[in-house]
């Protein structure tokens, strides 16, 4: 299991999975992130809510742990993501 924290606009790699952080925000009390999963078979855009998990074939379970979007400018919102590898 690996966890990262990254800013909106970045493209971190977690266990060989590159993830574009397109947008992150909290609206009406709900924190969400728009992510671009950069897979060998093509890019997949997904929107995830804090606490939501998604299976990413060949990589494992990706979970959006947190969104911090209330930082003053020029800071960008950040997201925390955890990737739990697939069982062998």
C-alpha positions as CSV (number, residue, x, y, z in Angstrom):
1,X,0.0,0.0,0.0
2,X,1.4,3.4,-1.0
3,X,0.0,6.9,-0.2
4,X,0.9,10.2,-1.8
5,X,-0.2,13.8,-1.4
6,X,-0.1,15.9,-4.6
7,X,-1.2,19.4,-5.8
8,X,-3.8,20.1,-8.4
9,X,-2.1,20.3,-11.8
10,X,0.6,17.7,-10.9
11,X,1.0,14.2,-12.3
12,X,2.4,12.0,-9.6
13,X,3.3,8.4,-10.0
14,X,2.3,5.9,-7.3
15,X,3.5,2.3,-7.8
16,X,4.0,2.8,-11.5
17,X,0.5,4.4,-12.0
18,X,0.6,8.0,-13.2
19,X,-2.3,10.1,-12.1
20,X,-3.1,13.6,-13.3
21,X,-4.7,15.8,-10.7
22,X,-7.1,17.8,-12.9
23,X,-9.2,19.5,-10.3
24,X,-9.8,19.3,-6.5
25,X,-12.5,21.2,-4.6
26,X,-15.0,21.1,-1.8
27,X,-18.4,22.3,-2.8
28,X,-21.5,22.2,-0.5
29,X,-19.5,20.3,2.0
30,X,-18.5,17.5,-0.5
31,X,-14.9,17.1,-1.4
32,X,-14.1,15.7,-4.8
33,X,-11.2,15.3,-7.2
34,X,-11.1,14.9,-11.0
35,X,-8.3,12.6,-11.9
36,X,-6.8,11.3,-15.1
37,X,-5.5,7.7,-14.7
38,X,-2.7,7.3,-17.3
39,X,-2.9,3.7,-18.2
40,X,-0.9,1.8,-21.0
41,X,-4.2,1.2,-22.7
42,X,-5.2,4.9,-22.6
43,X,-6.2,7.7,-20.2
44,X,-9.3,7.4,-18.1
45,X,-10.8,10.5,-16.5
46,X,-12.7,9.8,-13.2
47,X,-14.3,12.0,-10.5
48,X,-14.0,10.6,-7.0
49,X,-15.4,11.8,-3.7
50,X,-13.3,11.7,-0.5
51,X,-13.4,8.1,0.9
52,X,-14.3,6.6,-2.5
53,X,-12.3,3.7,-3.9
54,X,-12.0,2.5,-7.5
55,X,-10.4,-0.7,-8.9
56,X,-7.7,0.1,-11.5
57,X,-7.0,-3.1,-13.5
58,X,-3.4,-4.2,-13.3
59,X,-2.6,-1.8,-10.3
60,X,-5.1,-2.4,-7.5
61,X,-7.6,-0.2,-5.5
62,X,-7.2,3.5,-5.7
63,X,-8.7,5.5,-2.8
64,X,-9.2,9.3,-2.5
65,X,-8.3,9.8,1.2
66,X,-8.5,13.6,1.4
67,X,-8.9,16.8,-0.4
68,X,-7.6,20.1,1.1
69,X,-9.0,22.9,-0.9
70,X,-9.2,25.8,1.5
71,X,-5.7,27.1,1.2
72,X,-5.1,30.7,0.4
73,X,-3.8,31.7,-3.1
74,X,-1.4,31.1,-4.6
75,X,-1.5,27.6,-3.0
76,X,-3.3,24.9,-5.0
77,X,-5.7,22.3,-3.6
78,X,-4.1,19.0,-2.6
79,X,-5.3,15.5,-2.7
80,X,-4.1,12.4,-0.8
81,X,-4.4,9.1,-2.6
82,X,-3.7,5.5,-1.5
83,X,-3.1,2.6,-3.9
84,X,-3.6,-0.8,-2.5
85,X,-2.0,-3.4,-4.8
86,X,-4.0,-6.3,-6.2
87,X,-3.6,-9.6,-4.4
88,X,-1.3,-12.0,-6.4
